Amino acid sequence: MNKNDLRVIKTRNTLYDALLSLMKEKTFEEIKVSDICNQALINRSTFYAHYTDKYELLADCIKNLKKSLTEELEKNNNISNTKEYYLEMIKLFLNHIEKRREEYLSIMINNRNSITMDILYDVIDQDIISHISKDDTLEGQTVPENIIAKFYLGAVVSLGTFWLKDNKKYTKEEIIHYLSILIPDELNSK
């Protein structure tokens, strides 16, 4: 099967959307392949022509989300100031959540399983570590890079989850403003 064939892409997107729609109502574990097929209005044989099981479909969905988030965070490469970097990263992450809200709701809120959260953490962690290793203003400082990365990683993901759950309470701009008060201008790394 040619993965670039438009019919293949359309079918996979339909299955993807069906899974995400079902994950709003049920946990992933409760969903059956037959449920996905019924939601997508396709035959089981069509499903199995594309995926071996629902886990492979979920893995593909997560891979697509991870790729999209990685591409979004790569836009944050021309900022040298540590504070500006984190504020821009959080802004890009919130923008990504906003653009793909339904996916994030299904995966992060309704089905908060460790696999999806680990992948999300990994993308952001890699971005933070990459920035820290390039930041020559941090040389000779006192806090190890991995401690800095984990600290900000937890904050970014927690803030994204909070905003996703209740995005009417604060605007992105308000969150960025509050964070600009909280985040120091420079970090002390070891």
Backbone as a chain_set.jsonl record, in Angstrom:
{"seq": "MNKNDLRVIKTRNTLYDALLSLMKEKTFEEIKVSDICNQALINRSTFYAHYTDKYELLADCIKNLKKSLTEELEKNNNISNTKEYYLEMIKLFLNHIEKRREEYLSIMINNRNSITMDILYDVIDQDIISHISKDDTLEGQTVPENIIAKFYLGAVVSLGTFWLKDNKKYTKEEIIHYLSILIPDELNSK", "coords": {"N": [[0.847, -1.183, 0.0], [0.607, 2.156, -0.893], [1.64, 4.781, 0.972], [1.43, 7.434, 0.305], [-0.643, 7.676, -1.411], [-3.636, 9.266, -2.193], [-6.118, 8.162, -1.467], [-5.416, 6.394, 0.534], [-4.385, 8.166, 2.432], [-6.696, 9.663, 2.957], [-8.396, 7.672, 4.046], [-6.918, 6.91, 6.325], [-6.918, 9.337, 7.72], [-9.652, 9.546, 8.208], [-10.054, 7.35, 9.89], [-8.415, 8.132, 11.984], [-9.718, 10.508, 12.838], [-12.122, 9.336, 13.653], [-11.289, 7.701, 15.787], [-10.323, 9.685, 17.587], [-12.676, 11.081, 18.053], [-14.218, 9.122, 19.335], [-12.655, 8.808, 21.601], [-13.313, 10.978, 23.084], [-15.574, 10.276, 24.358], [-15.171, 7.772, 25.544], [-12.745, 5.76, 27.303], [-9.586, 4.882, 25.862], [-9.063, 2.165, 26.164], [-11.608, 1.05, 26.32], [-12.595, 1.244, 23.782], [-13.382, -0.43, 20.775], [-12.212, -2.038, 17.775], [-14.347, -2.372, 16.046], [-16.02, -0.311, 16.896], [-14.566, 1.917, 16.059], [-14.606, 1.508, 13.287], [-17.376, 1.682, 12.788], [-17.834, 4.355, 13.54], [-16.24, 5.639, 11.648], [-17.444, 4.869, 9.361], [-16.579, 2.695, 7.755], [-15.531, -0.53, 6.517], [-14.452, -3.371, 8.486], [-12.447, -4.815, 7.227], [-11.227, -2.888, 5.685], [-10.148, -1.281, 7.666], [-8.252, -3.093, 8.726], [-6.612, -3.326, 6.556], [-5.09, -1.127, 6.736], [-4.169, -0.843, 9.378], [-2.885, -2.93, 12.005], [-4.085, -3.188, 14.465], [-5.98, -1.419, 17.01], [-4.106, -0.164, 18.571], [-1.925, 0.349, 16.954], [-3.076, 2.246, 15.299], [-3.539, 4.286, 17.205], [-0.865, 4.814, 17.879], [0.037, 5.849, 15.447], [-1.542, 8.158, 15.301], [-0.539, 9.571, 17.494], [2.112, 9.824, 16.721], [1.827, 11.541, 14.529], [0.864, 13.831, 15.829], [3.052, 14.366, 17.482], [5.046, 14.901, 15.555], [3.98, 17.199, 14.378], [3.968, 18.958, 16.598], [6.715, 19.074, 17.138], [7.638, 20.325, 14.791], [6.38, 22.788, 15.136], [7.626, 23.773, 17.485], [10.207, 24.065, 16.553], [10.238, 26.495, 15.352], [11.128, 28.244, 17.164], [13.877, 29.086, 17.229], [15.598, 31.249, 17.003], [16.018, 32.803, 19.212], [17.847, 34.232, 21.733], [17.907, 34.978, 24.44], [17.162, 33.526, 27.526], [14.72, 33.774, 28.953], [13.03, 34.858, 26.962], [13.077, 32.706, 25.21], [11.696, 30.614, 26.651], [9.19, 31.83, 27.041], [8.381, 32.148, 24.375], [8.367, 29.46, 23.584], [6.312, 28.41, 25.183], [4.197, 29.919, 24.221], [4.126, 28.982, 21.542], [3.492, 26.305, 22.053], [0.951, 26.578, 23.276], [-0.395, 27.708, 21.104], [-0.293, 25.536, 19.371], [-1.831, 23.696, 20.788], [-4.245, 25.063, 20.683], [-4.796, 25.052, 17.9], [-5.064, 22.336, 17.456], [-6.976, 21.42, 19.186], [-9.088, 19.517, 19.648], [-7.766, 17.084, 19.331], [-5.873, 17.206, 21.396], [-7.594, 17.399, 23.604], [-8.831, 14.881, 23.5], [-6.632, 13.181, 23.843], [-4.93, 14.188, 25.965], [-6.626, 14.989, 28.074], [-9.101, 13.459, 28.245], [-8.126, 10.855, 27.938], [-5.791, 10.3, 29.548], [-3.191, 8.768, 29.338], [-0.084, 7.093, 30.058], [1.611, 6.651, 27.85], [0.972, 8.533, 25.806], [1.414, 10.906, 27.194], [4.122, 10.621, 27.828], [5.277, 10.801, 25.29], [4.617, 13.428, 24.58], [5.955, 14.808, 26.637], [8.56, 14.064, 25.911], [9.025, 15.37, 23.411], [8.945, 18.11, 24.126], [10.896, 18.144, 26.128], [13.204, 17.454, 24.657], [13.401, 19.723, 23.046], [13.9, 21.719, 24.975], [16.33, 20.805, 26.156], [17.968, 20.897, 23.91], [18.015, 23.662, 23.463], [19.223, 24.573, 25.853], [21.757, 23.384, 25.676], [22.831, 24.818, 23.575], [23.008, 27.35, 24.568], [25.306, 29.509, 25.41], [25.522, 31.287, 27.484], [24.991, 29.992, 29.767], [27.124, 28.535, 30.641], [29.316, 27.267, 33.147], [27.639, 27.654, 35.312], [25.47, 26.943, 38.18], [23.267, 25.085, 38.363], [22.364, 21.889, 37.267], [21.87, 21.006, 33.798], [19.882, 19.069, 33.18], [18.17, 19.244, 35.358], [17.152, 21.836, 35.125], [15.836, 21.513, 32.662], [13.854, 19.547, 33.271], [12.391, 20.89, 35.216], [11.26, 23.105, 33.817], [9.96, 21.673, 31.833], [7.924, 20.262, 33.219], [6.444, 22.465, 34.079], [5.628, 23.651, 31.642], [4.055, 21.624, 30.377], [2.11, 21.164, 32.356], [0.917, 23.683, 32.483], [-0.061, 23.876, 29.858], [-1.947, 21.792, 29.899], [-3.677, 22.712, 31.908], [-4.61, 25.091, 30.67], [-5.868, 23.991, 28.462], [-7.961, 22.547, 29.632], [-9.495, 24.582, 30.776], [-9.819, 26.878, 28.961], [-11.135, 29.266, 28.771], [-10.814, 30.817, 30.96], [-8.343, 32.223, 31.117], [-6.653, 34.169, 28.688], [-4.331, 33.355, 26.026], [-2.501, 35.392, 25.854], [-2.678, 36.594, 28.384], [-1.686, 34.518, 29.986], [0.947, 34.323, 29.004], [1.846, 36.856, 29.747], [1.691, 36.69, 32.595], [3.555, 34.67, 33.01], [5.832, 35.946, 32.098], [6.389, 37.53, 34.217], [6.987, 35.647, 36.161], [9.143, 34.032, 35.192], [12.647, 34.003, 35.39], [15.144, 36.308, 34.064], [17.631, 35.156, 33.32], [19.036, 31.875, 33.629], [20.636, 29.803, 36.048], [22.878, 27.548, 35.278], [24.721, 24.448, 35.424]], "CA": [[0.0, 0.0, 0.0], [1.368, 3.395, -1.014], [1.182, 5.701, 2.021], [1.215, 8.762, -0.274], [-1.86, 7.614, -2.2], [-4.658, 10.12, -1.569], [-7.155, 7.322, -0.858], [-4.841, 5.884, 1.782], [-4.327, 9.308, 3.355], [-8.074, 9.991, 3.348], [-8.891, 6.616, 4.927], [-6.21, 7.015, 7.604], [-7.436, 10.526, 8.41], [-11.0, 9.217, 8.663], [-9.886, 6.479, 11.051], [-7.831, 8.985, 13.011], [-10.795, 11.353, 13.361], [-13.082, 8.469, 14.345], [-10.699, 7.336, 17.076], [-10.306, 10.86, 18.463], [-14.062, 11.361, 18.426], [-14.606, 8.122, 20.336], [-11.886, 9.024, 22.827], [-13.977, 12.029, 23.86], [-16.67, 9.649, 25.081], [-14.722, 6.561, 26.23], [-11.301, 5.594, 27.395], [-9.038, 4.126, 24.74], [-9.183, 0.742, 26.459], [-12.999, 0.64, 26.098], [-12.918, 1.347, 22.355], [-13.099, -1.616, 19.97], [-12.015, -1.765, 16.352], [-15.675, -2.246, 15.436], [-16.499, 1.048, 17.208], [-13.833, 2.84, 15.171], [-15.137, 1.295, 11.938], [-18.73, 2.246, 12.744], [-17.708, 5.813, 13.591], [-15.615, 6.091, 10.398], [-18.268, 4.364, 8.258], [-15.777, 1.832, 6.891], [-15.543, -1.95, 6.869], [-13.318, -3.849, 9.289], [-11.367, -5.218, 6.322], [-10.523, -1.657, 5.311], [-9.335, -0.927, 8.835], [-7.107, -4.005, 8.83], [-5.71, -3.077, 5.42], [-4.252, 0.024, 7.106], [-3.609, -1.009, 10.724], [-3.031, -4.282, 12.545], [-4.995, -3.101, 15.604], [-6.255, -0.038, 17.439], [-2.889, 0.386, 19.163], [-1.127, 0.895, 15.854], [-3.766, 3.481, 14.916], [-3.223, 5.29, 18.224], [0.549, 5.163, 17.726], [0.121, 6.706, 14.266], [-2.134, 9.449, 15.695], [0.402, 10.242, 18.388], [3.288, 10.167, 15.908], [1.467, 12.736, 13.762], [0.803, 14.955, 16.76], [4.434, 14.626, 17.891], [5.73, 15.533, 14.425], [3.428, 18.539, 14.247], [4.463, 19.757, 17.722], [8.153, 19.281, 16.922], [7.76, 21.351, 13.753], [5.964, 24.063, 15.728], [8.646, 24.223, 18.428], [11.41, 24.419, 15.799], [10.13, 27.91, 14.982], [11.674, 28.999, 18.292], [15.319, 28.853, 17.219], [16.387, 32.473, 16.847], [15.921, 33.602, 20.43], [19.032, 33.935, 22.543], [17.609, 35.205, 25.844], [16.488, 32.36, 28.116], [13.333, 34.116, 29.262], [12.316, 34.954, 25.691], [12.949, 31.352, 24.674], [10.611, 29.901, 27.334], [7.912, 32.477, 26.746], [8.025, 31.807, 22.993], [8.048, 28.031, 23.541], [4.981, 28.229, 25.769], [3.256, 30.503, 23.255], [4.013, 28.035, 20.429], [2.787, 25.129, 22.565], [-0.46, 26.949, 23.426], [-0.928, 27.842, 19.745], [-0.466, 24.181, 18.849], [-3.002, 23.152, 21.488], [-5.431, 25.743, 20.163], [-5.046, 24.571, 16.537], [-5.394, 20.91, 17.471], [-7.676, 21.308, 20.467], [-9.839, 18.267, 19.779], [-6.8, 16.004, 19.526], [-5.321, 17.318, 22.748], [-8.646, 17.044, 24.559], [-9.0, 13.429, 23.482], [-5.435, 12.467, 24.301], [-4.376, 14.667, 27.242], [-7.62, 15.171, 29.133], [-10.023, 12.334, 28.358], [-7.383, 9.593, 27.952], [-4.479, 10.711, 30.043], [-2.376, 7.595, 29.608], [1.339, 7.412, 30.17], [2.284, 6.628, 26.554], [0.797, 9.815, 25.131], [2.066, 11.953, 27.976], [5.568, 10.445, 27.667], [5.664, 11.329, 23.978], [4.518, 14.877, 24.684], [7.088, 15.23, 27.459], [9.795, 13.85, 25.164], [9.179, 16.424, 22.402], [9.266, 19.377, 24.79], [12.175, 17.939, 26.805], [14.264, 17.535, 23.646], [13.513, 21.12, 22.645], [14.536, 22.453, 26.072], [17.723, 20.371, 26.265], [18.66, 21.436, 22.735], [18.249, 25.098, 23.692], [20.187, 24.736, 26.947], [23.096, 23.015, 25.215], [23.304, 25.869, 22.659], [23.049, 28.629, 25.272], [26.627, 29.669, 26.021], [25.451, 32.134, 28.673], [24.76, 29.127, 30.915], [28.354, 27.822, 30.995], [29.906, 27.547, 34.452], [26.623, 27.991, 36.303], [25.35, 26.001, 39.297], [22.178, 24.118, 38.287], [22.557, 20.982, 36.124], [20.955, 21.21, 32.672], [18.718, 18.176, 33.22], [17.248, 19.77, 36.388], [16.479, 22.975, 34.488], [14.926, 20.99, 31.636], [12.703, 18.881, 33.901], [11.61, 21.915, 35.899], [10.455, 23.829, 32.836], [9.116, 20.693, 31.154], [6.732, 20.085, 34.05], [5.66, 23.705, 34.062], [5.031, 23.858, 30.321], [2.991, 20.645, 30.144], [1.03, 21.429, 33.318], [0.236, 24.899, 32.055], [-0.817, 23.532, 28.655], [-3.095, 20.978, 30.316], [-4.575, 23.628, 32.618], [-5.231, 25.977, 29.696], [-6.739, 23.169, 27.631], [-9.161, 22.214, 30.408], [-10.291, 25.769, 31.067], [-9.212, 27.945, 28.156], [-11.924, 30.507, 28.814], [-10.46, 31.571, 32.155], [-7.252, 33.139, 30.776], [-6.242, 34.149, 27.291], [-2.912, 33.027, 25.846], [-1.733, 36.605, 26.13], [-2.612, 36.756, 29.84], [-0.772, 33.503, 30.512], [2.308, 34.74, 28.649], [2.168, 38.009, 30.603], [1.96, 36.201, 33.954], [4.814, 33.924, 32.987], [6.95, 36.889, 31.943], [6.681, 38.002, 35.576], [7.518, 34.536, 36.947], [10.381, 33.443, 34.669], [13.801, 34.902, 35.519], [15.79, 36.679, 32.798], [18.67, 34.182, 33.015], [19.069, 30.719, 34.509], [21.965, 29.39, 36.503], [23.098, 26.149, 34.94], [26.045, 23.915, 35.77]], "C": [[0.891, 1.244, 0.0], [0.822, 4.422, -0.022], [0.938, 7.116, 1.51], [0.0, 8.816, -1.185], [-2.949, 8.401, -1.471], [-5.77, 9.316, -0.906], [-6.683, 6.777, 0.484], [-4.824, 6.989, 2.831], [-5.724, 9.639, 3.862], [-8.626, 8.953, 4.327], [-8.229, 6.706, 6.295], [-6.698, 8.224, 8.396], [-8.84, 10.28, 8.958], [-10.945, 8.331, 9.907], [-9.351, 7.257, 12.247], [-8.912, 9.843, 13.669], [-11.821, 10.535, 14.143], [-12.551, 8.084, 15.724], [-10.734, 8.51, 18.04], [-11.719, 11.217, 18.927], [-14.539, 10.385, 19.509], [-13.894, 8.335, 21.665], [-12.427, 10.188, 23.656], [-15.039, 11.427, 24.776], [-16.233, 8.485, 25.96], [-13.215, 6.589, 26.397], [-10.849, 4.745, 26.213], [-9.232, 2.617, 24.941], [-10.597, 0.209, 26.178], [-13.376, 0.594, 24.611], [-12.488, 0.074, 21.627], [-12.879, -1.193, 18.519], [-13.36, -1.584, 15.657], [-16.286, -0.866, 15.712], [-15.861, 2.07, 16.27], [-14.391, 2.742, 13.756], [-16.535, 1.889, 11.788], [-18.688, 3.772, 12.719], [-17.182, 6.365, 12.262], [-16.422, 5.708, 9.161], [-17.435, 3.59, 7.236], [-15.895, 0.389, 7.375], [-14.315, -2.296, 7.702], [-12.153, -4.245, 8.385], [-10.562, -4.005, 5.852], [-9.628, -1.201, 6.459], [-8.073, -1.771, 8.855], [-6.169, -3.919, 7.627], [-4.728, -1.954, 5.753], [-3.53, -0.172, 8.438], [-3.825, -2.443, 11.208], [-3.998, -4.305, 13.728], [-5.164, -1.64, 16.0], [-5.017, 0.618, 18.045], [-1.974, 0.989, 18.097], [-1.749, 2.2, 15.35], [-3.454, 4.587, 15.91], [-1.773, 5.749, 18.102], [0.743, 6.1, 16.533], [-0.429, 8.101, 14.57], [-1.138, 10.25, 16.538], [1.654, 10.681, 17.628], [3.026, 11.437, 15.104], [1.422, 13.981, 14.647], [2.207, 15.361, 17.2], [5.2, 15.355, 16.79], [5.28, 16.985, 14.278], [3.931, 19.463, 15.365], [5.949, 20.057, 17.567], [8.378, 20.375, 15.885], [7.396, 22.726, 14.302], [7.06, 24.618, 16.638], [9.947, 24.619, 17.727], [11.389, 25.867, 15.328], [10.801, 28.802, 16.018], [13.201, 28.857, 18.346], [16.174, 30.103, 17.119], [16.371, 33.369, 18.08], [17.086, 33.236, 21.338], [18.767, 34.086, 24.04], [16.77, 34.05, 26.389], [15.013, 32.644, 28.39], [12.498, 34.187, 27.983], [12.073, 33.572, 25.09], [11.761, 30.628, 25.32], [9.256, 30.526, 27.063], [7.446, 32.137, 25.326], [7.644, 30.33, 22.878], [6.643, 27.782, 24.085], [3.917, 28.787, 24.83], [3.043, 29.552, 22.073], [3.236, 26.787, 20.842], [1.292, 25.431, 22.719], [-1.125, 27.135, 22.065], [-1.216, 26.467, 19.146], [-1.679, 23.509, 19.495], [-4.279, 23.76, 20.913], [-5.804, 25.228, 18.768], [-5.539, 23.128, 16.522], [-6.103, 20.541, 18.768], [-8.368, 19.963, 20.662], [-8.909, 17.08, 20.018], [-6.249, 16.021, 20.946], [-6.358, 16.979, 23.814], [-8.803, 15.533, 24.65], [-7.822, 12.708, 24.127], [-4.997, 12.892, 25.704], [-5.396, 14.71, 28.372], [-8.461, 13.914, 29.314], [-9.314, 10.987, 28.482], [-5.946, 9.864, 28.377], [-3.651, 9.466, 30.394], [-0.892, 7.936, 29.491], [2.048, 7.447, 28.825], [2.178, 7.988, 25.882], [1.493, 10.935, 25.889], [3.589, 11.848, 27.854], [6.049, 11.014, 26.346], [5.635, 12.846, 23.989], [5.686, 15.433, 25.493], [8.39, 15.131, 26.675], [10.049, 14.968, 24.155], [9.621, 17.727, 23.062], [10.618, 19.281, 25.492], [13.329, 18.066, 25.823], [14.486, 18.975, 23.191], [14.243, 21.933, 23.718], [16.017, 22.087, 26.177], [18.544, 20.913, 25.098], [18.981, 22.913, 22.929], [19.314, 25.319, 24.768], [21.6, 24.44, 26.47], [23.681, 24.055, 24.254], [23.532, 27.203, 23.364], [24.372, 28.782, 26.01], [26.632, 30.617, 27.216], [25.29, 31.295, 29.93], [26.014, 28.385, 31.38], [28.86, 28.256, 32.366], [28.904, 27.899, 35.534], [26.403, 26.817, 37.257], [24.258, 24.936, 39.197], [22.393, 23.216, 37.068], [21.477, 21.174, 35.058], [19.711, 20.328, 32.773], [17.711, 18.609, 34.287], [16.469, 20.951, 35.817], [15.429, 22.474, 33.496], [13.682, 20.369, 32.262], [11.791, 19.875, 34.605], [10.685, 22.631, 34.909], [9.535, 22.906, 32.054], [7.815, 20.492, 31.92], [5.833, 21.299, 34.016], [4.933, 23.891, 32.735], [3.859, 22.908, 30.1], [1.821, 20.87, 31.099], [0.225, 22.657, 32.911], [-0.607, 24.634, 30.804], [-2.067, 22.745, 28.986], [-4.139, 21.842, 31.02], [-5.34, 24.502, 31.623], [-6.211, 25.216, 28.81], [-8.045, 22.853, 28.343], [-10.079, 23.412, 30.568], [-9.75, 26.965, 30.296], [-10.023, 29.232, 28.124], [-11.507, 31.397, 29.993], [-9.384, 32.62, 31.872], [-6.969, 33.041, 29.285], [-4.774, 33.721, 27.222], [-2.052, 34.222, 26.236], [-1.597, 36.848, 27.638], [-1.636, 35.749, 30.455], [0.672, 33.898, 30.228], [2.736, 35.924, 29.517], [2.51, 37.557, 32.021], [3.285, 35.451, 34.014], [6.014, 34.848, 32.821], [7.342, 37.49, 33.294], [7.397, 36.9, 36.366], [8.887, 34.023, 36.486], [11.527, 34.451, 34.796], [14.425, 35.191, 34.158], [16.863, 35.672, 32.389], [18.599, 33.059, 34.036], [20.491, 30.422, 34.923], [22.104, 27.905, 36.273], [24.511, 25.734, 35.312], [26.731, 23.382, 34.542]], "O": [[1.816, 1.356, 0.805], [-0.313, 4.878, -0.153], [0.309, 7.919, 2.199], [-0.354, 9.886, -1.68], [-3.154, 8.22, -0.27], [-6.312, 9.742, 0.115], [-7.45, 6.707, 1.445], [-5.203, 6.769, 3.981], [-5.917, 9.868, 5.056], [-9.253, 9.311, 5.324], [-8.905, 6.592, 7.318], [-6.873, 8.14, 9.612], [-9.178, 10.75, 10.044], [-11.697, 8.537, 10.859], [-9.789, 7.056, 13.38], [-9.012, 9.9, 14.895], [-12.329, 10.985, 15.17], [-13.283, 8.137, 16.712], [-11.135, 8.35, 19.193], [-11.917, 11.612, 20.076], [-15.184, 10.787, 20.477], [-14.457, 8.075, 22.728], [-12.033, 10.359, 24.81], [-15.363, 11.984, 25.825], [-16.84, 8.229, 26.999], [-12.507, 7.338, 25.724], [-11.632, 3.988, 25.64], [-9.53, 1.891, 23.993], [-10.756, -0.962, 25.836], [-14.369, -0.03, 24.238], [-11.385, -0.434, 21.831], [-13.311, -0.12, 18.1], [-13.495, -0.735, 14.776], [-16.986, -0.316, 14.863], [-16.529, 2.968, 15.758], [-14.624, 3.759, 13.101], [-16.84, 2.525, 10.779], [-19.425, 4.404, 11.962], [-17.619, 7.421, 11.805], [-16.129, 6.158, 8.053], [-17.558, 3.792, 6.028], [-16.309, 0.132, 8.506], [-13.287, -1.621, 7.64], [-10.995, -4.033, 8.742], [-9.351, -4.098, 5.649], [-8.489, -0.786, 6.244], [-6.965, -1.249, 8.982], [-5.038, -4.401, 7.692], [-3.669, -1.839, 5.136], [-2.399, 0.287, 8.604], [-4.819, -3.084, 10.866], [-4.656, -5.316, 13.973], [-4.569, -0.744, 15.401], [-4.902, 1.843, 18.028], [-1.333, 2.016, 18.323], [-1.034, 3.145, 15.015], [-3.138, 5.708, 15.51], [-1.487, 6.942, 18.21], [1.531, 7.043, 16.608], [0.147, 9.104, 14.15], [-0.929, 11.443, 16.318], [2.186, 11.767, 17.859], [3.893, 12.306, 15.005], [1.887, 15.05, 14.254], [2.52, 16.548, 17.284], [5.921, 16.315, 17.062], [6.098, 17.884, 14.079], [4.28, 20.616, 15.108], [6.39, 21.174, 17.837], [9.217, 21.255, 16.081], [8.041, 23.719, 13.966], [7.384, 25.804, 16.567], [10.709, 25.426, 18.258], [12.427, 26.406, 14.944], [11.017, 29.988, 15.77], [13.754, 28.542, 19.4], [17.4, 29.997, 17.15], [16.678, 34.558, 17.994], [17.283, 32.067, 21.669], [19.37, 33.364, 24.835], [15.782, 33.649, 25.774], [14.156, 31.816, 28.079], [11.394, 33.644, 27.925], [11.008, 33.3, 24.535], [10.911, 30.088, 24.613], [8.272, 29.81, 26.873], [6.266, 31.871, 25.101], [6.707, 29.985, 22.159], [5.875, 27.019, 23.499], [2.854, 28.188, 24.667], [1.908, 29.34, 21.648], [2.422, 26.272, 20.075], [0.457, 24.614, 22.328], [-2.285, 26.765, 21.886], [-2.244, 26.258, 18.5], [-2.456, 22.835, 18.819], [-5.266, 23.06, 20.686], [-6.979, 24.994, 18.482], [-6.34, 22.749, 15.667], [-5.854, 19.489, 19.359], [-8.247, 19.344, 21.72], [-9.219, 16.185, 20.804], [-6.17, 14.987, 21.61], [-6.034, 16.341, 24.815], [-8.895, 14.973, 25.743], [-8.003, 11.741, 24.867], [-4.721, 12.037, 26.545], [-5.038, 14.483, 29.527], [-8.529, 13.364, 30.413], [-9.864, 10.063, 29.082], [-5.01, 9.661, 27.604], [-3.438, 9.15, 31.564], [-0.513, 8.945, 28.896], [3.004, 8.206, 28.665], [3.184, 8.539, 25.436], [2.097, 11.817, 25.278], [4.275, 12.868, 27.783], [7.108, 11.638, 26.284], [6.543, 13.484, 23.457], [6.327, 16.404, 25.089], [9.235, 16.022, 26.766], [11.171, 15.463, 24.054], [10.565, 18.37, 22.603], [11.402, 20.23, 25.458], [14.329, 18.718, 26.124], [15.622, 19.397, 22.978], [15.109, 22.747, 23.397], [16.865, 22.973, 26.278], [19.685, 21.339, 25.281], [20.078, 23.365, 22.603], [20.202, 26.157, 24.606], [22.538, 25.159, 26.816], [24.902, 24.161, 24.132], [24.181, 28.091, 22.812], [24.542, 28.249, 27.106], [27.65, 30.737, 27.897], [25.433, 31.809, 31.04], [25.98, 27.686, 32.392], [28.841, 29.439, 32.708], [29.297, 28.403, 36.586], [27.087, 25.8, 37.147], [24.338, 23.942, 39.919], [22.583, 23.713, 35.958], [20.323, 21.466, 35.372], [18.605, 20.785, 32.486], [16.515, 18.364, 34.133], [15.257, 21.049, 36.009], [14.291, 22.942, 33.486], [12.567, 20.645, 31.818], [10.57, 19.725, 34.595], [9.481, 22.745, 35.14], [8.444, 23.313, 31.654], [6.731, 20.545, 31.338], [4.61, 21.18, 33.934], [3.756, 24.249, 32.713], [2.785, 23.339, 29.68], [0.663, 20.777, 30.691], [-1.003, 22.66, 32.99], [-1.737, 25.114, 30.702], [-3.131, 22.997, 28.421], [-5.336, 21.72, 30.761], [-6.56, 24.639, 31.715], [-7.264, 25.742, 28.45], [-9.113, 22.885, 27.733], [-11.301, 23.277, 30.505], [-9.283, 27.94, 30.886], [-9.606, 30.201, 27.488], [-11.814, 32.589, 30.015], [-9.487, 33.761, 32.323], [-7.039, 31.962, 28.697], [-4.068, 33.725, 28.23], [-1.007, 34.072, 26.87], [-0.538, 37.256, 28.114], [-0.855, 36.096, 31.341], [1.525, 33.815, 31.112], [3.88, 35.976, 29.969], [3.512, 37.995, 32.586], [4.044, 35.594, 34.974], [7.092, 34.566, 33.344], [8.484, 37.906, 33.489], [8.305, 37.184, 37.148], [9.702, 33.62, 37.316], [11.405, 35.599, 34.37], [14.259, 34.419, 33.213], [16.986, 35.368, 31.203], [18.158, 33.262, 35.168], [21.438, 30.759, 34.212], [21.516, 27.096, 36.991], [25.389, 26.577, 35.492], [27.857, 22.89, 34.628]]}, "num_chains": 1, "name": "protein.A"}
